[in-house]
Amino acid sequence: MNTDRKSASKESMKPQFPDSSAIDFFKYDRERQTMDIGYKNGSLYRYFDVIEDENTGLEEAESKGAYVNRVIKKHQYMILRKRTA
């Protein structure tokens, strides 16, 4: 069993809290290739079929909101929580 991959997978599940005016947090699940994004307006979305390179791109993007708009929002999604106001 490759424990490095397993521990890396657990690491990918930890939420990240970027300095962003639009995004409160994002969390990537490498095994399921899903990304949960919590927005500052209180909404929470799950995006499907997000590849690891796209997660890395978001982590490294200077503007997280612009990257999400350009790359992540092209994926199928499910609303987990609607905006709160």
N, C-alpha and C positions, 0 to 999 in steps of 0.2 A: 504494500500500500504506500502510495506517495503522500507522505504527511505534509510536505511543502505545499503541494497543490491544495490539500484539504485546509490547511491553515490560511493559505492565500484566499480560498473561497470564503472562509469565515470573515477575513478582513474586508472582503468586498461587500459584505452585508452591513458593515458599520455605516451609519449615516454621516454625511459630510455637511458641514454648515459653512457655505461659502459667503464671502463678503459680496452680497448681491442685493440690488434693490428689488428684484422680482422673485428670487428663489430663497426659500427659508432653509431647505435641506434637500439632498438627494441621496439615494441609497441604491446601489447596484447589486443584483444577485447574479453572479457569474454562471451558476449551474442552470438557472431558469432563463437567463438572458432577459431579465426584466429590470426596469429602473423605476423606482418610486420617486416622485418629485413633489415636495410640499412647497406651495407657493405662498408668498407673503400675504395674499388675500384670504388664506385659510383653506384653499382647495388642495386636494391631494389626488394625483394622477399616477397610474401605473402604465408604463409603456412596455410593449412586448417586442421581442426579437431585437433587442439592443445588443450589439456585439461589443466585446471588450475594448476594441479600439475606440469606439464611440464614447465609452465610459472614460477612458484615458483622455480623450479629446476634451470632454467636459471638465475633468479634473484640471487640465492644463490651460483651458481657455481663459483669456484675459476677461472677456465678458461672458459670464455663464448664461445670462438671459439670451444673448444673441446666438450663442451656440445651441441652446435648447430650441430656439425658434427655427434655426437653420437645419439642424440635424435630427434632434430627438423627436420633435413634434411630427415628423413624417411617419413615425411608427404608429401602429394600431395602439389604442389606449383604452383604459377603463377608468372612469371617475370613481374614486374611492370615497371622496368627500367633496361636496360642492362648496364653493366660496361662501364665506360667512357674513359678508356685508358688502 
